[in-house]
Amino acid sequence: MQISATASGAYGAAQGLKNSTMQELSALKPTKVDSASASQGFGQLVDAALVKMENQVVATDKQAVSLAKGEADIVDVVTAVAETELALETLVSVRDRVVTAYEEIMRMPI
């Protein structure tokens, strides 16, 4: 019985994480920029996403090491790993979309 309660709690936490991530993404509003700053803005956006991802991976690694030392709770480590995995999947998905968009633009007739 406790296993199913733990599983349902983990599922609920994952759903809450998914919903909060979707809320964060929906909160982003497009802004108008001129063409000169558009490429610089996109580059800064990519840099910020990569830095955030790197920080999250480092924090998760630290929690895993703490778990190995017996200083951390396994639930916290599993949650951190799940969050990092979701962030990585999102980053890869965005990268794939950017590559697809670039390829589509390159196929356009001049």
C-alpha positions in Angstrom: 0.0 0.0 0.0 2.8 2.4 0.8 4.4 1.8 -2.6 1.3 2.9 -4.4 1.0 6.0 -2.2 4.6 6.8 -3.0 4.0 6.3 -6.7 0.9 8.4 -6.7 2.8 11.2 -4.8 5.6 11.1 -7.3 3.1 11.2 -10.2 1.4 14.1 -8.6 4.7 15.9 -8.1 5.6 15.3 -11.7 2.2 16.6 -12.9 2.7 19.7 -10.7 6.1 20.2 -12.2 4.8 19.8 -15.7 2.0 22.3 -15.0 4.3 24.8 -13.4 6.7 24.5 -16.4 3.9 25.1 -18.8 2.7 28.1 -16.8 6.3 29.5 -16.9 6.4 29.0 -20.7 3.0 30.5 -21.2 4.0 33.6 -19.2 6.7 34.4 -21.7 5.3 37.1 -24.0 6.8 37.9 -27.4 8.2 41.4 -27.8 8.8 43.5 -30.8 12.5 44.0 -31.6 14.4 45.4 -34.5 16.3 43.1 -36.8 19.7 44.3 -35.5 19.0 43.3 -31.9 16.9 40.2 -32.8 19.9 37.9 -33.4 21.6 39.3 -30.3 18.5 38.7 -28.2 18.1 35.1 -29.4 21.8 34.5 -28.6 21.3 35.8 -25.1 18.2 33.7 -24.7 20.2 30.6 -25.7 23.0 31.5 -23.4 20.7 32.0 -20.5 19.0 28.6 -21.1 22.3 26.9 -21.3 23.6 28.5 -18.1 20.4 27.6 -16.3 20.6 24.0 -17.5 24.2 23.8 -16.4 23.4 25.1 -12.9 20.6 22.7 -12.6 22.8 19.7 -13.6 25.5 20.8 -11.1 22.9 21.1 -8.3 21.5 17.7 -9.1 25.0 16.2 -9.1 25.7 17.7 -5.7 22.5 16.2 -4.4 23.4 12.8 -5.8 26.8 13.0 -4.0 25.1 14.0 -0.8 22.8 11.0 -1.1 25.9 8.7 -1.6 27.3 10.2 1.6 24.0 9.6 3.4 23.3 13.3 3.9 20.3 13.7 1.5 16.8 12.4 1.2 16.2 10.1 -1.7 12.9 11.8 -2.6 14.8 15.1 -3.0 17.4 13.5 -5.3 14.8 11.8 -7.4 12.8 15.0 -7.7 16.0 16.9 -8.7 16.9 14.3 -11.3 13.3 14.4 -12.7 13.4 18.2 -13.0 16.8 18.0 -14.7 15.6 15.4 -17.1 12.6 17.5 -18.0 14.7 20.6 -18.5 17.1 18.6 -20.7 14.3 17.2 -22.8 12.9 20.7 -23.2 16.2 22.1 -24.3 16.7 19.3 -26.8 13.2 19.8 -28.2 13.8 23.5 -28.6 17.2 22.8 -30.3 15.5 20.4 -32.7 12.8 23.0 -33.6 15.5 25.6 -34.3 17.4 23.2 -36.5 14.2 22.3 -38.4 13.3 26.0 -38.8 16.8 26.7 -40.2 16.6 23.8 -42.6 13.2 25.0 -43.7 14.5 28.5 -44.4 17.5 27.1 -46.3 15.0 25.2 -48.6 13.1 28.3 -49.5 13.6 29.5 -53.1 15.3 32.8 -53.5 
